[in-house]
Amino acid sequence: MEHSTGSTVPVEIVDENPDVLGILEARVGTSLRAASWLSDRLLLLVFHTRRYRDWDPEITVRLEGGDRPLLTRGCRFPADEDGAVEGRALLVIVPDGVVGMRAPRIEVEVRSWRRSITVDPGQLADRLVDARSILRSELADLPDAPRAEILGLLASSSEWHSANGGGLSLSLALNQVRNGLREPYPLAVTGRDHPQGLAVDLLLSLDDRSFWIQGWHRDADGAAERLLAVAPEGLTFDVLPGAYAYDRPDVRALYDIRHSSKDERSGFIHYFRLSAPSRLSEGWLCELHSRVGSVIEAPVPAVLRDPVEARNRILSELARADQFETLARNHVHPALSRMREGEVADVGVEVTRVFGRPPKEPEISLVLPLYRRLDMLEHQFAQFVHDPGMAEAEIVLVLDALEQHESVERRARDLHELYGIPFRLVVLNRNSGVSLAFNLGAHTARGRLLVLMHSDVLPVRPGWLEAMASQLARVPEAGAVGPRLLYEDGTIQSAGLFFREGDDARGWEAAHLLRGMHGEFPVARQSRAVAAVSSACMMIARDRFQEIGGFRADFVQGGYEDADLCLRLAERGYESWYTAGAELFHLEGHSYPDGLKAMANHYNRWLHNRTWGARMEGVRSRHPVRGMTPQPRPRTEPAPETEEGR
């Protein structure tokens, strides 16, 4: 593949002539066969040149009247059977910022043998055709190899195209190119009478370049060599190397395979990134190539692009993974990290609404994320209205579900009219998860102290806010403080967090001190330093929260982000404290729909171990928990798979 930016070598200038295209072929041996705008930034030119010794015309493309050549990428191909004529496909990239660019403002200069001929915009327009026509007339009859090279050249062109300026139009044009240049293979037929089988169940888009694919393939002779995911624009990725392989009982039943073995793990999962964007949801294909030369293809379902559903689909695979570490490390973590990078970059405040007159200089700000379930909010307000300590506190509600904006705003107006409590409603422009919701809410808060609180936490009685603030003031080295959290029946849900080695061979897990004990259990009446406190209700100085960068965004749907924050505070010399004098009910898990937190917990725990596992023994020794929790059961399973052990 060739690259060029033009040359400034002095040459003989040929006078302008109405038949400049004819002169171009006669004097320079080069003909401009066709041109086509693939988008407002990408122009495809096809040339033919007669082969002579030392005859290699230089082609330069400029904006009309400009002196700087445009960036081009190209490839060459045989244009006739004898090899006497060479074809050249040249892709011209118009720079960003040139608005309304079309053919009348492009000129092409061809130089050879010290002659220079310029094709002006009007003459270039005579060769303009649509993408389908240039394929049919100039490229469709080429041999497989040059067709594949041209397809690769054009497929990569979306790399230079912004997502906001005609990118979809370019993808549609490239899809026409792919369909015109690509030779279809036989469709996969599944069944025990067919040695090769292939099906794709799911394709998720995490961004325009990042995808998650799931399906199965089988080659009875074990000759599978490549498994290509083919994007609508023509980009390809070989899924087979590095794919997570797993057992598919449905496939074994289809082929009447009685016993499962490693060789019969026909299911595949792969997170992958393309070299250029793919923006179309329809038109993906998958090809299975064998070492003996046989190829079959299968259609791919429409791309699923909803980020919440994509995240949940990915997380759900961990529940049935027989090699948890391998799947999490190689596919789930890279996929979710890519999603989080996009969310962090894109999330922001869509709108802020103020109800009543919040205090101008509050000492304490409560930040409460809202997601889907809103029924608990009125219960919180019903408790707040009877608490004198809330009178001067700022309340910031952070809506993490833009689709609920109108309904939440109506409910917020009703709550203000009913209870008279002033507050601000901050609506995020996209779903981002509880960590980012807390971070953005904290950024808008004005209090010196922050209370980070879930929407399913209710005060038992007034005075809890003062008790937590007093604890923070009494202990200068305190980084975060948490209250006594109770279940509805008055038993303890959490008196701080500790870390223990799980009995499932998956490393350390965070657990709640005194969980299930009577609410007035004697030890629960004593405030103490603990390894961490729960983000269900946590108080921290706002400047300290900002100093450590808030919650890490890596954790999904809430879970372990609180433990991680407290451990990062400890690294800076700040302890976490359990505050016995503050009591609140925590209706655990009601902040999110049932099932979401359970799916996310497996991943969050794995990620937490990846970051902190090597330091957990030291944390445990600094915060002994004997007498406050049952001892973990002896481990009976083998140690978890690690990167070093593979």
N, C-alpha and C positions, 0 to 999 in steps of 0.2 A: 504494500500500500504506500502511495507516495504522498508527500506533504509539500506544499510550496507556498511562498509568500511573494513571488515575483522577483524581477531583477531590474537593474537600472543600466545595463550595458547599452551604449549608444548604437543605434541601428538606422538603416535607411528607411525613411517613412514613405509609404506608398500613398499617393494621392487618393482622396476620397472618390468613390465611384458608386453609382446606384447599384451596381451588381457586385458589391464588395464580397458577398458570400461566394460568388463564382470565382472572383480573383483569388480569394483565400485558398480555394482548392487548386486553382491553376498554378499559382506562384509558390505557395508554401506546401502544397500537397496535403492540406488538411481541410476537412469539411466539418462544419457544425451540423450534426445530423438532427438534433432535437434538444429542446430545453423544457423544463417543467418546474414550476414552483411547487415544492412539497409543503411549504408554509410561508408565512411572510418573512421568514429569516433564512430559509434554506432553498437554494436553487440547484437543480440537477442539470448538468450539461453533458451531452454525449458527443464525442468527436470521433472521426475516422482519419487516420494518417497513413499515407503510402510509405512503406518501408524503403529507405535508401541508406547507404553508408553515411554515418555521421549526421543523419537527418533525425532530429528529435526536437520538434517545435516546443517552444516555451510558451505556456498559456498563462496570462495574467488577467485577473478580473478586478475591476474597480467600480466604485460609485461614479456616476457620470460627473466629469469635471474634476474628480479627485486625483491625487497623486500617490496615494497609499494603496497597495494591493490588498484585497480582501483575503482572509484565510480560506484555504481550500484543502480538501482531502480528496484523494483519487485512487483509482486502480486501473490497470490496463488489462486488455483481453484480446484474443485473436478475433478479428472481425470478418475473416473469410477462411475458406478451407485451405488455401495455399500459404497462408501466413504472410501474404504480401501487404495486407492492410492491418494496422493495429487500431483497436478501439480504445477509447479512454473515457471512463466515467468520472466526472469531476463534480464534487459537491462543494458549493460555495456557501460560506457562512457569513451572513450579514450581521454586523455587530449590534448589540443591545443599544437602544436609544435612537435607532433610525426608525422613525414612525412611518407607517403607510408605505413601506418599501415594496415596489413592484417592478416588473421588467423595464419600463421606460427609463429607469434611472441606473441601469446597469450597462457597462460596456466591457467588451472582451477584446483583449489584444493578443495576437498570435505572432510570435517572432521565430524566424528561422532563416539561415543563410544571409544574415544581416538585412533581412527584409522584415518589416513590421506592418501588419494589417490590423486595423481596429474595426470591430463590429459594434456599431453604435446601438443605442437602446431601441430605436425603431426597427433596425434590421434584425436585432435579436428577437423582437416580438414576432417576426415572421416564422420563427422556429418554435414558438411556444405551443405546447400541447398539454393535455392533462396527464396525470401519472399513469393512468391505465393505458393511454395511447403510446407513451414512450416505452412502456414495458412490452407491449404487443409488437411494436415496429422495430425496436432496437435491441432488446435484451432477452426476450422469451426464448429464442432459438439457440442461445449460447450453450456450450457444454456445461456439465454439472459444476465443475470446479470454478470457472469464472462467475457463473451465476451465484454460487455460494459466497464468493468474495464480494461481489457487488451487494448482495443481500446484507452481508455483515457490515459493509461500509455504510449503507443507508440506515440499517437498524441502529447503529451507534450514533446517528445524527441527532437524536433527541437529547444527547448529552449537552449540546450547545443551545438548547431551547429552554427558556424559562417556563415554569409550570403555569404561569399566569397569562402568557401571551401567545395563544394559538397552539399550545402543546397538544390539546386534544385533536385539533385538525391535522396536525402532523402525524399523530398516531394513526388516525384513520387513513391518511395517505400511505403511510408505511405498511399498514395492513394490506392495502391493495397491492403494494410492491411485493410483500411476502407471498401473498396468494398467487401473484403472477409468476414469480421466480421459483417458488418451491414446488417440488414434485411430490404429490400426495403418496403416502404409503398405504398398504392394505389396512383396513380397520381391524382392531383386535376383536377376536371372537373368543369368548370364554367357555370352557367346558373341558371335560376329561379327554375328548378326542383331539384337542388342539394343544400342541406342545408349548406354545407361547401364549401368555395371557397378560393383560394389562388393564388397569382401571384406576382412575383418580377420583377420590371421594371428596376432596376439599382443597381449595386454594384460597389462602388469606392474604390480603394486602396489608402490610404494616406501614409502608409508605410507597412512593412510586417506584422504588428500586428493590424493596425488601419484601420477601414472600415466604409463606409457610405452606408446604404442600404435603398432602397425605394421600396414600393409596396403596396399591399392591401390584406386584409384577411376578411373573413366574416363567421360567424357561426350564422345561423338563430335562434338557441336556446340560443344564448348568453353564450355558454359553453366553449369558447376558454380559455385554461389554459396556454399553452406555445406556443411560436412561435420561433422555433430553427433555427438559421442560422448554417448550417453544412459545415465546410471547407473541401476541398478535402483531407486534412490529417486526418480528423476525429475530429478536435476541434469543439466545439459547443458554441453558445452564445444565451441566451434567449432574443429575441428582444422585447418581449411584455412589460416587466416592464420598465417604463420610456420612452417609445416610444412617439414621437410626432404624435398624431392622427389628421387627417384632412379629410374634406369632399371630396369624389370622385364622382362627378356627373356621370361619365361614369359607375361606379359600380352601382350607384342607378338606372341608366337606364337599365343596364344589368339584374338587379333583379326586375325591375318594382316597385321601391320604390319611391313613389310620393313626400314625404316630408322629408327634411333633419332634423336630430336631432343629439344630441351629441352621442347617442348610435349607430348611423349609420355612424360615422366617420370611414370609413373602411380603409382609407389610412394611412400608417405608414412611418415614417422616424426615423432612429436611427443611431447615431454615436456610435461605440463600439470598444473595444480593446480586442483582443484574449490573452490568457495566454501564447501563443507561436507563432512563425512566421508561416504564410501561404504564400507560394510563387507561387502557381499554379493559373493560370487565369481561367482554365476550371475545372468543376467538383463540384462547389458549389451546395448545395441543401437547401431548406427551408422546415421545417416540422411544421404543425399545429396540436397540440394535444388538444383534448377536455377533459373536466372533466369526461365524460362518457366513455372514453377509446378509442374513434375513433381517427385515425391519417391519415392525407393526406400529401403528399409531392409535391413540385413543383421544377422544375429546375430553376437555377439562371443564368441570362445572363453572358457572359464572363466578368471578372473583367476589369474595365476601370482604367488604371494606369497612363495616361498622366496627370501630375500635373496641367497644365494650364486649361485643360478641366474640370478636377475634381473640381478645385476651382470655375470655372464659373458655373458649375452645382449646386454646393452647394449655392453659392450666389444667383442664380436665384430663389431658393425656398423662399427667404425672400420676394420677390415681391408679392407673393400670399398667404403669411401666414396670417391667421386671428388672430393668437396669436403670434405676432412678438417677444415679449420679451421671451416667453417660448421657441420658436424654436431657437432664437439666443443664449440664455443663456445655454441651455442644449445640443445643438447639433452643431449649426453652429460655435460658438466660440471655443468649444473644438476641433472640426475637423480642423478648419483653424489654430488654435494655434499649433496643432500637425504638420501640414504641414509646418508652418513657422519654427518650431524647427528643422525639418529636413533640410529645405533650408538653415537656418543659419549655421548649422553644416557642410553642404556639399558644399556650394558655395565658390568659390575661383576664382583666376585669371587663365584662361586657357593659354593665351598667351598675350604678349604685343608687339606692333609694333610701332616703332618711325619713323615719317615722317619729314624730315628736321632736323634742329638743334634747339630744344626747348631751351629757356634760362636756364642757369645753376642755377642761384639763383633768381627765379622770386619772385616778391613781391606779385603777385596775381595769383591764379590758378583758371581757369574755369573748372568745372566738369559738363559734359553734358551726361546724360544717353540716350541711343538709344534703341528703342524697336519697331521692325516691320516697322513702317513708317520712311523712311529715306529721303523723298523728301524735307523736310524742312532744312536739313543740308546744302545744297548748298546755300540756301537763307541766312542762318546765316553767312557763310563764305564770301558771297558777301558783307555783311555789315561790317564784321570784318576787311576786307582788307583795307577799307578806314578810319579806326579808328586808329589814332596814339597811343592812349592809349592801344591798343591791342598788340603793337609791342613787349613789354617786358612781356606780360602775358603768362602764361603756359596754354595750352588747353589740357584737358584730356577727351577723348571720351570713354564712358563706354558702351560697347555693351552687352545688357541684353538678347540677343537672339542668342545662340551659332550656331543655324542652319543657320544664316545669315552671318557667319564669312567670308566666301570666297567672297560673293558679296559685303559686306561692305568694306573689305580690297581693293577690286578693285576700289570701288568708292572713298575710302580714298586716294588711290594713284593718281587718276584722280584729286581730289580736291587740293591736294598738288601741282601737276604740273600746275594746272590752276591758283591758287591764291598765291602759294608760302608761305602759312602760315604753320609754323611748329606745330606739335601736336603729341600726343601719343594716340594710340588706345589700350584700355584695354578690352580684350574679356573675359567675365565670362564663367565659365564652365557649367552654367545652368541658366535658367530663375529664377530670384529671386525677381523681383519687384523693383520699383523706390527707395524705402528706402534703401535697401541693395546695390543697384547700386551706389547711392550717397555715402554711407558709404565706400564702397570699393574704389571708385574713390578718395574720400578724403584721404584715407589711402595712396594711391600712389602719391598724389599731394605733391609738394614741396614748394608752396607759403605760405607766412605768413597769407594771407587772402584767403578765399575760396569764389568763386561765384558759388552757386549751381543753375543750370539753366536748364530748360526743352528745348527740341529740337524744340519746336514750339514758341519760344520767339525770337523776332527780334528787335535790337536797332532802335529807330527812327532816331537818329543822333549820331555822335561821342561825347565823353565826359561823357557818362553815368557811365563808370567804375570809372573815377576820382571823380564824384559827390558822388557815394556810398562810396568810400574809404574815402573821405573827411568827410562825415557825421559820419562815424564810428570813425574817429580820433577826431572830435570835441566833441563827447559825450562819455566820458570815460565809463559811465555806460551802453552804448548801447551794447546789445548782438548780435542782428541781424538787418540788415537794408534791406528794400525792396524798389523798385522803383515805379513810377507811371506806371501801366500796362494799355494799351489801346486796344480796339477792332480795327479791320481793318478800321472802319469808323471814328476813332479818339475819340470816346466816351470812358469814363473810364470803364475799367474792374475791377480794384482794386486799391485802395489807402490805402492798409492795410486791416487787418481783424478785425472784431468784432464778438461778440457772442450774440445771441438773442434766446429767447424761440420760438421754431417753433410752427406753428399753426396746426400741425398734431398729437399732443399729444405724441410725441416721444422725448421730451426733447430739450436741447439746440442744436443749429446748428451754424456753422461758416458761416459768410457772408462777402461780400466785401463792404468796405466803398466807397461811392460815385458811386457805380455801375450804369452805364447807364447815368451818368451826362456828360455834355460837358467837353471835355478834358481840357479846360481852365477855368473851374468853379473856382471862386476865392478861395474857401477853399482848392482846390486841389493844389494851388501854395504854400502852407505852409507845411513845414516839421513838423512832430510832433511824439510824442510817441504814439503807438497804442498797442492793445492787442496782435497782432501777424502780421506777414507778410507772403506772399505766397512763397512756395518753387518753384514756376514757375521761380522766380529770387530772390535770397536771398544772401546777403554777410554776412560772419561771420568769425571771427578769427579762424584759423585752430586749435590752441591749445584749444580754448573755445569749439569748436565743439567736439573735442576729449574728453574734460573734462566731458561733459555730456553724452558721449557715442553715439553721432550722432543721427540719426533718429531711433525711435523705429521700430522694424521689424514687429510689430503686425498688422499694417495697410496694406491693400492690394491694389495693383495697383494704389497707389497715392491718397491721400485724408486724411486730418486731421493729417498727420504726421508732417506738418509744424506748425499747431496750437499747437500740443503737444510739439514740440521742443521749441517753443517760451514760452510756459507756464513753461516748466522745466527751461529755462533760467531765467524767472521771479522769480522762487523759489530761485534762487541763487543771486538775486539782479540785474540781467541784463535786461534792457528794450529792446523792439523791436521798431524800428523807421521806419516811412515812409519818404522816401527821394523824395521831390518834384522835385529836379533838374535832376533826372534820369528818362528818358522815354523810354519805350519799348513796342512794340506790343506783345500781347499774343493771338495767334490764338487758343483759349481755346479748349482743348480736342483733338487737332490734334496729340498729342504725342502718343496716343493709339488709336486702332481701335474704331469706334463708338460703343457705348453700354456698353463697359467694365467698364468705370468709373461710369456710372449711377448705375450699379448693385452693385459695390463696395461701393458707397457712403452711402447707407443705413446701411451697416455693420460698416463702419468706424465711422460714426456719433454715432451709438449705442455704439461702443467701447470707443469713446472719452467721451461720457456721463458717461459711467461706471467708467472711471478714474477721470474725472474732474467735473462732474455735480454738486457735492455738493459745489464746490468753484467758480462756475460761477457768482454768484451774486457779490462776492467780485471783480472779474475781471471786471465786467461791471461797478461797481461803480468807479473803478480807471481809467476807460477809457470811459467817457461819449461820446455819439455819436449824441446827439441832433443836428439837423440841417444838418447832413451829410448822413442820411438814413431815409426812411419812418419808422414810428413806426409799430411794429408787430400788426397784427389783433388780436382782443380778442379771447381767447381760447373758443371754443364751445364744444370740445370733452372731454371725461373723462380723468383724469390723467393717464399716462402710468402705466402699471403693473410693480411692483418692486419686488425684492426678498423678502423684508420685508413684502409685502402685500400678499404674497402667503402662 
